[in-house]
Amino acid sequence: MKLSSLLLGAAMLSLQANAADPLAFLDVMNSPVILGDSIVFRVAAPNASSVSLTGQFMQGSVAMSRNDKGVWSVTVPTPTPDIYPYNFIIDGISVADPGNINIFPNESFKASMLEIPDDNALYTVRDVPHGKIHYNTYKSDVLGQHRNLIVYTPAEYEANPDKNYPVFYLVSGTTDTEEVWFKVGRANTLLDNLIASGEAEPMIVVMPYGYMNNGTPRPS
């Protein structure tokens, strides 16, 4: 069966499922919502018997309350500005927040990310020259596998093709993927800001996929 036929079939099923309301798939719960000194988390789980919130900005977990439409919610104090992973626990199962597009790219847990804005934080995008992020694949002769890596190049890189740049390697740890330093650590934004302020030298940053547990040999 051709791929186009499979895609068409999936589209037809989606339309049938939303026949009563063709725009139902656009009705995504807005979560989290930062309200100054408090944050509201919400998730639609009409068939759940218990839902709670847990995250690195809090101790333990906190129970959420259900309304008559099956939407569970909780309001918690806004933590110190930073980027925090969090997730819901629905009937004992940890799930990411479906209303949040920012996902922590880890292979063992699927958490969402809460970013508390701070104009003075290095992870905040500023009006400075921005470098580029490149997604790449390479062949590891040692592992006998094709591996993923991300490369950051500074804003001036393409205008200086003959310049030699220092290379900084950021290797992901434990079950993190190559995207963690970029999407969570915001390595590109940090360097954009530091280079623009003269606190860092323009450099290339290589962020390889460093997780070794998917059938790859252990170091001797």
KAWO-V183119 format. One record per backbone hydrogen bond with DSSP energy under -0.5 kcal/mol. NH is the residue of the N-H (numbers start at 1). CO is the residue of the C=O. E is the energy in kcal/mol with one decimal. If there is no record, write none. Layout:
# KAWO-V183119
nh: <NH:NH>
co: <CO:CO>
e: <E:E>
This chain:
# KAWO-V183119
nh: <6:7:8:9:10:11:12:13:14:15:16:17:18:19:24:26:27:28:31:31:32:33:34:35:35:37:38:39:40:41:41:43:45:45:48:52:53:54:55:56:58:60:62:64:65:67:70:72:72:73:74:76:78:84:86:87:88:89:90:90:91:91:93:95:98:100:103:104:105:106:107:111:112:113:114:115:116:116:117:121:124:128:132:134:136:138:140:140:141:144:145:147:147:149:150:151:152:153:157:159:160:160:163:165:166:168:169:170:170:171:172:176:177:180:183:184:185:187:190:191:192:193:194:195:196:197:198:199:200:204:205:206:207:207:208:209:210:215>
co: <2:3:4:5:6:7:8:9:10:11:12:13:14:16:21:23:24:26:29:99:40:40:32:33:38:35:35:76:33:39:74:72:43:70:45:89:62:87:60:85:55:58:53:51:73:71:67:43:70:65:41:39:37:114:112:54:95:52:88:93:50:89:90:88:96:97:101:111:103:104:175:109:86:102:84:113:82:114:115:118:121:126:153:151:149:147:138:145:139:140:140:138:145:136:207:134:205:132:154:156:156:157:160:163:202:204:167:168:206:169:208:173:105:177:179:180:180:181:186:187:188:189:190:191:192:193:195:194:194:166:152:168:150:205:206:148:208:213>
e: <-1.8:-2.5:-2.2:-2.4:-2.3:-2.1:-2.3:-2.2:-2.0:-2.2:-2.3:-2.4:-1.4:-1.4:-2.5:-1.6:-1.6:-2.0:-0.9:-0.8:-0.6:-2.4:-0.5:-0.6:-3.5:-0.9:-0.7:-2.8:-2.7:-0.5:-2.5:-2.3:-0.7:-2.5:-1.6:-1.6:-2.6:-2.3:-0.6:-2.2:-1.5:-0.5:-2.3:-2.8:-2.7:-2.0:-1.7:-3.0:-0.5:-2.4:-1.7:-2.4:-1.8:-2.9:-2.3:-2.7:-2.6:-2.5:-0.6:-2.8:-2.6:-0.7:-1.8:-2.9:-0.7:-1.8:-0.9:-3.1:-0.6:-2.1:-2.6:-0.7:-3.0:-2.1:-3.5:-0.6:-2.7:-0.6:-0.7:-1.6:-1.5:-2.2:-2.3:-2.7:-2.8:-2.5:-0.6:-3.4:-0.8:-1.9:-1.2:-3.2:-0.5:-2.2:-2.3:-2.5:-3.0:-2.2:-1.8:-0.6:-0.6:-1.4:-1.5:-0.5:-0.6:-3.1:-0.5:-0.6:-2.9:-0.6:-1.1:-3.0:-1.7:-1.5:-3.6:-2.2:-2.7:-2.9:-2.8:-2.3:-2.5:-2.3:-2.6:-3.1:-2.0:-1.6:-1.1:-2.2:-1.2:-2.7:-2.0:-2.5:-3.6:-0.5:-0.6:-2.2:-0.9:-1.5>
